[in-house]
Amino acid sequence: MTVLAPLSALYDDRPPPRAAGFTTRASRGATRLDDPASGTTLVMSTPAMDRALWEEYLDAADASYSRHGVSVALDAARVRDGRDTAVFFAAIDRSGTVVAGVRGQGPYLSAQQSHALVEWEGNADRPTVEALISDRLQDGVVEMKSAFVGTSADSPGALSALLSRTALPTMVFTGARFVMATAADHVLRRWESGGGRVVDSIAPAAYPDDRYRTRMMWWDRDSLHRDVTPDVWNRIATETEVLTGRDIVRAA
């Protein structure tokens, strides 16, 4: 069970250290957001700042992926040290249980750091996937991974929508313009409400096995306010201000 600690400042004046292989910003604290629609509190933090919550999130994600027989897609043992994770989000219900979450890794220095190249291995569109990532590196690319909504969640639809709205706080926190994700087609279609756009021109990848049609999705900070409805944009902007402490311009 998670007991939420008092909030501390997310940023300070000291230059943050860089994780090996990534241009990432270090957290100086965790922030939280109450989400009435899902009945949860969304916590934004880093593995270094909140190790206990990180472990709880990863264990819950591992249980969810194992339940569906796709643990290979999570690769919990490899990511558990947290070094590849710039930021993570954990949704905690009223009992203190982590019922949903997602993590972001990057900003990438090379397309080779993206797991998408593994997922599209043997697919004719793998070079296109690599090019889409490489072409955006200069403006910053963060990949969202290890997303899940647990079976015990009271409002799974609201939680999926909440996770889809974490792209902008991730962009603000890391300084990246682009956020990407790869997941089964039906999952990404739910995330379109948060401004993500599926790349329909790329053939789906049979990953982690032939049961799945894995697709690629992108969020673009410069067009996000146009890619969602006005009410969703207002919600995203407000939530981002709460989570990051930064003022967000609500209109172009």
Secondary structure as GFF3:
##gff-version 3
##sequence-region A 1 252
A	DSSP	beta_strand	31	35	.	.	.	ID=ss1
A	DSSP	beta_strand	40	45	.	.	.	ID=ss2
A	DSSP	alpha_helix	51	67	.	.	.	ID=ss3
A	DSSP	alpha_helix	71	74	.	.	.	ID=ss4
A	DSSP	alpha_helix	76	79	.	.	.	ID=ss5
A	DSSP	beta_strand	87	92	.	.	.	ID=ss6
A	DSSP	beta_strand	98	105	.	.	.	ID=ss7
A	DSSP	three_ten_helix	111	113	.	.	.	ID=ss8
A	DSSP	alpha_helix	116	119	.	.	.	ID=ss9
A	DSSP	alpha_helix	126	134	.	.	.	ID=ss10
A	DSSP	three_ten_helix	137	139	.	.	.	ID=ss11
A	DSSP	beta_strand	141	149	.	.	.	ID=ss12
A	DSSP	alpha_helix	156	164	.	.	.	ID=ss13
A	DSSP	alpha_helix	167	174	.	.	.	ID=ss14
A	DSSP	beta_strand	178	184	.	.	.	ID=ss15
A	DSSP	alpha_helix	185	191	.	.	.	ID=ss16
A	DSSP	three_ten_helix	192	194	.	.	.	ID=ss17
A	DSSP	beta_strand	197	198	.	.	.	ID=ss18
A	DSSP	beta_strand	214	220	.	.	.	ID=ss19
A	DSSP	alpha_helix	224	227	.	.	.	ID=ss20
A	DSSP	alpha_helix	230	244	.	.	.	ID=ss21
###
